[in-house]
Amino acid sequence: MTIDAKKRREGGRARRSGGPLPQLPWQSVTNPYLPMQLLSADQLEAIHLTSLRILEELGIELMSPRPRERLRAAGAQVDEASGTVRLDRALVAAALATAPSAFVLTPRNEARRITLGDNHVNFGLVAGPPNVHDRERGRRAGNYRDYCDFIRLAHYFNAIHLIGNQVCAPIELPANSRHLDTYRADLVYSDRVFHCSAIGAGRALDGIRMMAIARGISLEEIARSPGVITIISVNSPRRFDEAMAEGLMAMAAHGQAVVITPFTLMGAMAPVSLAAALAQQNAEALFGIVLAQQVRPGTPVMYGAFTSNVDMRSGAPAFGTPENAKANVASGQLARRYRLPYRTSNASASNAADAQGAYETEMSLWGAILGHGNLIYHAAGWQEGGLTASFEKLVLDVEMLQLMTEFLKPIVVNEAELGFEAISRVATGGHFFGEPHTMERYEHAFYRPLVSNWQGYENWELAGAKDATQRATEIWKRALAEYEQPPMDSAIRQQLDAYVARRRTEIGSKDP
């Protein structure tokens, strides 16, 4: 029997053995390659100096009086009538001097701790969409059942290192206390680091306290060994709202990680030119970093970037564009200039888990990797410009993240891998299928796909002619069936439940 005939009979490379879904093991991903440099040293310095002019001459509106007073005491110029705060460059430099260049976050399972900074790469679950979608049930409002399933999938897939802020909003739960339910789901159904909401101090403090309970440590101990992270979304252009400022201060006061992320869409919330958008983004990010360091010097902070563009015909946000990819790379240069860990994203504007969703996501993912992103947020499940969390898109994204993880592994060149003896043993025109060099390595020689189908056309057609999105549906359902809840000590579970019940009563109908 010929090799081709044997492959046809056995279904080619799509043939799977029994056991769980094939996936890469949990691992700390690093980027060993040099970062891409889109900006020259002079261009980088020009953006830096323009951002300092924005801070010194124009200022940032800070809507909360308490952080305004904190910055005034540090030497900032504060206009109470407008809420505008102006920072001089000496104050910025002093804050950057106390910010760590890298830090570690430890969840309830210490084996799942992550490092943010240096050349580490971490992938996060999609965060924030109000809607959910899958092929079988369609698009629907976010709800708690789907929320918990997304957390189970995040735990199941080893490529996902971090749980974002509310993968979907469980709208059937009270808005002022639903964060308690989502934090509890994050901790019970997974053992990953999770993002806690910083919409006000109360939500931030609840996340910190619940992680401390899950780890069996005190607030003093978790301040020395942070376990949660938040993202402060700047209301670009040049505004920090009261809730975000108060949430930032609460996180910083307790030593937890703060990511300052301006949302600078060129043509809408930022100028239409990329250089100007980067200068505005940079000023807004530096402002939040200064505030965090004033609250607690040494607070773990990240330089966040979310610069893309709008469709100038409709005003709709666009992602995965060439401009977005270039911004991902250039923002990494700015973060490295300040010796700060870098948060970026891979995103798409597609309304479906289709080819557009894949190529836009891959475009922004490459920008994030070439820019040496340390935290790639929204890395799995983002759809419809962030308005929908998609089950199929999560699976397709995991495939892309695994492909990128394998790409980031350096090529090994040594005597064994060079294989001269193997080459010498195979006659010209022969093949290497039965060569010992091949047989010793064949099982783990190449990446084994999660979604991709490598059958020939006839066998693919006989198997149902399913495209990647259809296969993704089968995969997320199988992953949920294979999911195993991580163990949690019953006493800790009781403490978490008691905390949630007590806080729900304390909050009542008030804002937390």
N, C-alpha and C positions, 0 to 999 in steps of 0.2 A: 504493500500500500504506500502511495506517495505521501509526503508530508502534507501537501495541500488537501488531499482526499481525507486524511486522518483529521485535519482541522475542521473540514466541513462536517464530517460525521459527528465530531464532538462539540460542535458549536463554536469553534474558534476561541478567541480570547475572552469572549463574554461568559464562557462556562464558569460557574462558581461552585465551589465545594460547600459543604454544610458549615454551620457555625455562624457567628455574628457578622454583621456588615464589615467589609474590609475598610479599615481606616488607619491612619498613622497613630502611633502612641502619643500620649501626653508628653510634651517636651518643651523645654525652654528654647525658643527660636531666636537665633542671632543672625545678624546681617554682616558677613565678613568682608563685603566689598566696599570700595571707596564710594562715598556719596557723590551723586551727580552735582555739578556746579553750574547752574544756569546763569548766575549772576557773577560778574567780575568783582574783585575786591572793592573797586571804586563804586560800582553800582550798589553793592551791599551797604557801603558806608553812606551813600547818598540817601538810601531808604531809611537807614538808622537816624541820620541827622534830621530828615524831614519829620520823622515820628517824634523826635525830641522837640522840634518846633511846635508840633501839634499839642504836645503836653504842656509846653511852657507858654505858648502864646494863645492858643484856643481853649485848652483845657477839656475836661470830661465832666459831664453832668453826673453827680452822685446824689441820688434822690433820698438817701437816708441820712439823717443828721448825725447819728452816732459814728459812722465811719468818716464823715466829714470832719468831725472833731478830732478823731484819731490822726488823720492826715494833717490837720492844722497844727496839732501838737508836734508833728514831725518836721514842720517847716514848710508845708504846702500853702499856697495862696488860695483862700476859700472865699467865694462870693456867695453869701447866704441867700441873697435875693433870688439868684438863678440856680443855686446849687452847684455851680461850676467850681471845679477844683483844678488848679494848675500846679504841675510838678516841675521842679527844675532838674537838670540832668545829674546834679550831684546826689539828689535824693534817689533817683533811679539807679545810679551806679551803686549806692550803698545797699539798696535792697537786693540787687543782683549778686552782690558779694556774699550775702547770707543764704541765698537759695541753693539747695543741693543740686549737683549735676546728675544724680541718680538716687533712687530710693527703692525700697522693697515694700510691697503690700502683702500681708499675711492673712488669709482667710481662716475659717475654722479648721480646715485641713491644711496643715503646714506643707504637705507635699504639693499643694497647688499655689504656693506663693509665687509672685511674679516680680520681676525687676523692671523698673521703668527708667530708662536712661541708657547711656553707653551705646552698645550696638544691639540691645535687646529689642525684639519685635513681639508685640502682644496684640491679639485680635479680639475685638469686643462684639458682643451681640447687639443687634439693632436696638435702638432706644427711642422712645417717645411717640411712635405713631398712635393715632386715635383709632385706627382700623386694623382689621385682620383679613387675610385672604388665603384660601386654598382652592384647588381646582374642584373639589367635590362639593364644598359648601358655599363657595363664592365669597364676595366681599361683605363684611359685616362690621358692626361696631366692636371695639375692643371689649373683652369680658374676662372674668377671672379664670374660667376654665381654660380658655386659650392661653392666657398668661402663664398658667402653671405648666401647660404642655410645652410652651416655648422654653421655660426654665429647664424642664426635663431634657429637651433636646440640646440645650446649651451644655448641660452636664454630660450628656451622652457623647457628644462630638468633641474629641480631644483637641481639635483645631481651635476651639473657642476658649480663650483664657479668662475672659471677664464678662460679667453680666451688666449691661447698660441700664439706664434709668427707665423703668417701666417699658418693657418691650412692647406692650400695648396697654392702653388705659382701660382698666376694668370699670366701665362706666356705671355698672349696676351697683357699685359700692359708693358710699358717701365720699365726695371729693376731698373732704378735709381729713379723712382718716384712712383712705384706701392705701396710703403709703405703708401703713402698718401691715396690711395684708400682703402687699407685694414684697416687703422686706422679709416677712416670715416665709413666703414661698421661696425667695432667693436662698434663704438659709436652710430650709428643710429639704427642698428638692434638688439642691446643688450644694457643692462645697467650694465654689469659686469665690473670688473677690467680686463684690458687687458695688454698683454706683448707688449712692443715696442722694435723694433729691435735696437741693439747697434752695428751694422756694421758701425762704424764711428759715429762721434758726430752729424752729420746732421739728421740722421734718429731718433736718440734718442731724440733730441731736438724737432723735429716735433711731436713725440708722447706725450711728456710732455706738449707742448703748446696746442695741440688739446684736451687733457684731461682737461687742465685748462679752455679752452673755454667752453667745455661741462659742466663743473661744475660752470661756471660763476665766476671764481676766478682768481687772478693774479699769476704770477710765484713765487712771494714771498710767497703767501699764500699756494700754492701747495708744496713748499719746506718744509713748516711746517706741511702739511697734505698730504703726498704722495698718488698718485693715480695710478701710473703705475709701472711696474716691468720689468726687463730685465734679460736675462741669458747670462753670459759671458762664452762662450764655450772655454775652454783652448785647444790649439792644443798640446795635449799630444804626446810625452813626453816633458814637461818642456819648453813650448813656448807660449807666448802671442803675437798674431799678432798685427799689428799697428791699424787696424780698431777696433778690440775688446777693446784694451787698451784705445783708444780715446773715444769709446762709454761708457766704464766704467766711465771714468773721467767726461764726460758730465752728465751722470745720477747722479753720486755722488755729483757733484757740485750743482745740483738742488734738492738734498735731496730725490731722488727717489730710489726705492729698487733695489738692485743688487744681483743676485745669481751667485756665482762663481762655475762653474760646469766643472771639468775635465772629458774628455771622455776617460776613461782608460779601454780599452779592453785588458784583460789578454792574452798574447801571441802575441799581435800586438803593441799597443801603451803603454803597461805596461808589466812588467815581468809576467811570467806565474803563479807564486805563489800568492795567495790571500794576504798574509801579505805584500809582496813587492808592489803589486798594490795599496793596501790601504795606504802604506807609501808615494808612489808617488802622489796618489790622494790628500792626506792630505797636502803635501808640496805645490802643485799647488793651492789648495783651499785657504790655508793660505796666499799665496803670493798675490792673488787677493784681499783678505780681507784687507791686510795691505795697498795696494794701495788705495782702496776705503776710508779707514779711514784717510789716509794722505791727500786726496783731501778735505774731509769734515768729521771731527770727529763726530761720531754719525750717519753716513749714515746707513740706514737700509740695512743689508746684510744677506745673507743666505749661509749656508754651503751646497754646491751642490755636489751630488754624482751620477755618472753614470758608475759604474764599473760592467762589465760583462766579458764574455770570447768569444773567437772565436772558430769556429769549426777547430780543428787542422788538419783535412783532407783537407779542402777547403780554410780556411782562412776567411770564411764568419762570420759576427757577429752572436752571439747567445744570446737570451734573455729569461727570464723566466726559467733560469737554476738554479740548486741548488747553484752554485757559485754566481750567480746574487742575489739570495734571501739572501744568507749569507752576501754578500757585503752590501745589503740594511740595514740589521740589524746592522752590525758592523759599518757602516758609521754613523748611528744614535748615536751610543755610542761616536764616535769622536765628532760629533756636540754637544752633551750634555756636553762633557768634556770642550768645549770652551764656553758653554752657548750661543750657536747660534741656530737660527731657522734652520730647516733641510729640504732641497729639495731632493726628490728621484723620482722614476718613476715606473710605471708598464708597461711592454713592452713584446713584443712577436716577434719571427722571422717568424711566419707563413705567408704564402703568401695568405691566405684566411681567411675569418671569419668562421673558422671551430673549431673542437674540439681542435686541437693543439693551435690555437689562444686563446681559452678560458683557457686551463689548464696552458699554459705558463704565460698568463696575471694574472691569479689567484695566481700562484706561486710567481711572483714578487710583486703582490699587498699585499699578506700576509707578505712578507719580509718588505715592506714599512710600513705596519701597526705595525708589531711587533717591528720595529726599531723606531717607533714614528715619522714618517715623518709628517711634517707640511704642505708641498706642495707636492702633488703627481702629477707630471707633466705627460703629454701624457696619462692621465687617461682614455680618451674616444676617440676612433677612430683610434688608432695606429695599423698599419698593415704593413706586409712585411719589418720588421726591421726598420720601420720609413720612408720607401720610398713611402708609400701610406696612404692616409686618406680614411677610409672606412665608408660608411654610415651604413651598417649593423653592423660593429664592434662597431661603436659608440653606437648603441642601446644595443647590448649585454653587452658592458662595463657599460652602465648606470645601467643595471640590477645588475651587480656585485657590483657597487658602492653603490647602494641602499641596497643590501644585507649586505654589510659591515657596512653601516651606522646603520642599525637595530641591527647588532651584537654588535656594540659599545655602545648601550644603556644598562645601568646596569640593572640587575634583581632587581625588586622591591619586597621586603619582608616585609610585614606588616600584620596586622590581617585580613584585607579585602582580600589581595592577597593570604594569606595562605589557605583561603577557608575551614576552618574546618567545618563550618555549612553546606556547600554544600556537603562535603564528607559524613557528617552524614545523610543527607536527602536521599542519593541514596543507594538503597539496594545493597547488594553484587550481582555481576553479572549484574547490571543494566547499565544505560548510563546517560550521563550528557547533552544530546542535549537539553532537555526542562528545565533543572535546572535554576532557576533565576540567579544564579551566572554566568552561560553561557550566558543567554539572555541579561544580562546587558552589556556584553563585546564582544559579538560575532562579531559585525560589525568591530571592530578595534583590535580584539584580536591578530591577526597574520598578518604577512607581506603579502600584496597583490601583486603578481608578475606583472611585465610589460611584460615579454616575456614568462616565463615558462608556459607550458600547463599541467594542472593536470587532464585532462580527462582520463577516461579509454580507453583502446586501441580501442574498437569498435566505440566510439563516436569520438575519434581523427581521426580514419580512415574515418568515414562518413563526417567529417569536412574538408577533403582534405589531411589528413596525412602530414601536413606541419611540417618541422623541425624548429628548433629555428632560423636558418638563414633566412628561408623563412618568418617566422613570423616577423623577424626584418625588412624586406623590407616593409611589410605592416605598421609597426609601424612608421618608419621614414617618410613615405609618409603621414600618418595620422597626425603626429606631425607637419609637415610643413603646412598641411591644417588647423590645429587648431591654429597655431602660430598667435599671435597678437603683432604687433610692439609696443615697449614701447614708450610712448609719449615723445616728445621733444619740448620745446618752439621754436616757429618759428624763433624768433630773434637769438637764439643760433644756430639753423640749418643754418641760413643765414651766421652767422659768420664763422661756420665751412666750409661751401662751399666757402666762400670768401678766407679763409686761404688756402684751398687746391688749388684753382685757382691761387692765388698769388705765392705760393711756387712752383707750377708746372712751372710757367713762370720763376721764379728765378733760379730754378734748370736747366731748359733747357736740354741740352745734357751732363751737368756736373755731377759729383758725388755729392750727397747732403752733 
